[in-house]
Amino acid sequence: MTTPPPSTPASSLVDGLRFAFGTLTVLPVRVARWDREAARTGMLCAPVAGAVVGLCAAALGGALLLLGAGPLLAAVASAAVPAALTRGLHLDGLADTADGLGSAKPAPVALDIMKRSDIGPFGVVVLLFTLFAQVAVLAQLYARGVAAGMAAALVAAVAARLALTLASRAGVPAARPEGLGAAVAGVVPVRAAAGAGLAVTVVCAAAGLVPGGVVGAVRCAVAMAVALGAAEVLLRHCVRRFGGVTGDVFGALAEAAATAALVVLALG
């Protein structure tokens, strides 16, 4: 058996991008490596996958608005695209996490509840209100203008995936020995996670200059900060309740961050 060639920075980046797109989207990307190094780079590249998802959501919503559709239809389309490009996994994770947290059961029982294929009352309520909030905010922003709505769809998608980067930082344990949570838990060094958070926030603030000038840039930066703060609060609660993170928790973090970012963008 021949020894595989050592990884180069370029090949590691490619493997990381494959990991990010292969695990966080349904785009036809084959994950070439499933090890800690690829997972580390992949979770650092998660906001890139979010940017692609957000651009697709913004493009469809903006196109519908320019073709004469109303803000509500454009908002529904922009909210539907991320769900379609993830096969609804993040929304499913949000519902399962809500059921686990709402059960008030010990961690092993709550984790078993989350693994079930059905959805409970807590999951239904949280899922509905989350989607209502996302559509309501996007409709409000599309009513302000196509650029405002498209920028919001992009920022929300990036915030959702950046929250996963920060949740994969060292010190955050996995609740189970298997699954996506176990594969990515603790793989990202704390400094790298903080650097990614700062870099992505700066880029999103620059994107906010297009529809809103300096005020738009500040609003996007604040939206990102609030989104990451909301995800962090939920992450810490889940770690206390479940003993760590799971794939479902990652889905819940993504949806919480996206929704929080949108709510901030709607204010003012």
N, C-alpha and C positions, 0 to 999 in steps of 0.2 A: 504494500500500500504506500503510495507516495504521500509525502507531507505537503499539505496545501501551502501555497505561498503566503508569506506574512501580509497582513493588511496594510495598506497604504492609506494616508488621509483621504485620498479621493475615493478609494474603494469602500472605506468605512462610511463615508458620507452617502455613497450610493446605497449601501446596505441599510443605513439608517433611514433614508428616504423610502426605500422599499418597505421597511418595517412600519414606518408611520402610515403610509398610504395603504399598505396591505392589511393593517389591523384596525385603522380608524376610518376607513372608507370602503366602499364596495367597488372602487375603480379596479380594473383588471391588472393589478400589480402583484407579482409573485414575491413572497417573502423568501429571500435567499438564505438568510441566517436567522436562527432563533436562539441567540445566546445573549448573555448579559451585555456584551459590548455593543451588539446591534441594537438591543433594546435601549441602551443608554443614548446612543445617537438618534435612534428613532423617536424617543420621547422628547429629545431636544428639537427634533424636526417637526413635532406635532403641530406647532402653529403654522408651518408651511402647508400642511394638509388642510388646516383650518382655513387658510387664505384661499386655497383652491375651491373648497366647499363654499366659502362666502362669496367668492367671485361668481360662481354658478348661480347661487341664490340671488345675488344682486342683479345679475344679467337677466334672469327670467322676470323678476319683479319689475325692473326698469323697462324691459322690452314691452311688457304688458301695459304699463302705464303710458308709454310713448305711443302704443297702438290704439289707445283710447279707452282702455279698461280703467275702472275706478281704483282708488287707493286700497280698498278692502281686498279686491281680487289680487292685486299686486302683492299685498301683505301675505295673503294665504299662500301664494306661490312661493314667496321668499321663505316662508316658514316650512313649506313642504319639502323644498329641495334638500336641506340638511337631513331631514328624516329619510328621504329616499336614498341619499348617498351614504347612509349608514345602516340601511335596512331597518331603521327605527331602533337600533340597538341602544342608543343613548336614552331615548324616551322609555324603552323597556327597562333599562337600568334605573331610571328615575322612579318608575312605578314600583319596581321590585324593592328598591331601597326604602321608599315610603312605606311599603307594607312591612318591611323588616323593622324599621324604626317605630312605626305605629303599633306594632304588636306588643311592645313593652315586655317581650320575652327575653330570657337569657340569650347570650350571644349564639350558642350552638343552635338553639331553636329558631332564632331570628334568621340565621344564615340558611337554615333548611327552608324556611318560608320564602326567602328570596330566590331559592333555586327552583321553586315550583313553576310550572308553565302557566298557571292561571294568574289572574290579577285580582287583588283584594280591594276592599272599599277605600282604603287609604291611597292605594296606587291610582285608582280611578279619579278620585278627587284632586290629588296633586297634579296628575297628568292633564286633566281638563283645564284647571286654572292656569297652569304653566303655559299651555298652548294658547289659551284665551289671551293671556297677558302678552305673549310674543306677537300674536296677530294684531292685537289692539295697538301696541306701540308702533309696529311697522306701518299700520294703516295711518296712524297719526303722522308719522314722519314722511311717508309717501305723499300725504296731503300737503305737506310743506314744499315738496319738490322731489323730483326724481333723484337728484344727487344726494339729498338727505336720507332718503329711504335706502338707496343702494349702499351708502357708506355705513349705515346702521347694520344692514345685513352682513356686511364684510366684517365690521368690528366685532359683532356678536359671535360669529363663527370662529374668529381668531381667538377671542377671549375664552371660548369654550375649550379649545385645544390647549391654550397656554395653561389653563387651570390643571390640565392633565400632566403637563410638564412639571409643574410645581408639586403636584401630588405624588410624583414618582421620585421625589428627592430622597436622599439618604436619611434614614431615621424613621421613615414611614413604613411600618411593617405590612405584610400581607395577612389577610384574615384566614386564608386557605392555602394549602401547599400546592394547589394547582390552579389553572386558569390564567387569564390575562393579568389579573391583579398580582399574582405570584411572579409572573414573568417580568413585570416592570417595577415592582415595589422596591424602592430604595436604590434604583440604578443610577439616578442622576445626582452628581455631587451638588451640595447645597450652593456653592459659589456659581456653578454653571447654571443652576436653576434660577438663581437671582439675576445673573447676567442676561439670561434669555428673557426673563420678565421685563427687565429694564429696556432691552433692545426692542422687543416687540411693542412695548408701550410707546416708545419714541416713534416707531414706524407708524403705528395707528394714529398717533397725534398728528403726524405729518399728513396722513390720509384725510384727517378731519379738516385740514386747511382748505380742501377743494370745495366742500359745500358751505363751510361756515367761517372761513378765515381763522384768525387767532382764537376767537371764541369757540369755534368748532374744534380746533386742535385741543384746547383746554378741556372741552367737554368730552372728547374722545379719551384723553388721558385719564380724566376722572372716572369715566365709565369703566375703563380697564382696571383701574385701581379698586373700584367698588366691586367689580365682578370677581376679581381675585380674592378680595376680602371675604365676600359671601361664600365663595368656594372653600376658602380656608376654614371658615367657621363650620361649614358642613363636614369638611374632611375631619376635623378634630372631633366632632361629635360622633362620626361614624367609627373612627378609630377607638374612641372610648366605648362605644356600644358593641362593636363587632370584634374588636381586637386588631383591626387592621383594615386594609382596603381589599375590594374585590372588583371584578369587571363591572358589576352593577353599580358600585359606588363611583367608579370612574364615569359612567354614564350620567349618574345623578349630578356629579360635579360639573360636567360639561353643560348640562341644561341649566343648572343654577347660575353658572357664570354668564351664559348667554342671556338669560332672562334679566339678570341684574344689570348687565351692560345696556340692554335695550331700555330698561326703565330709566336709567340715568340719562340716556340720550333723549328721552322724551320730555324731560323736565326743562323748564326755562323756555 
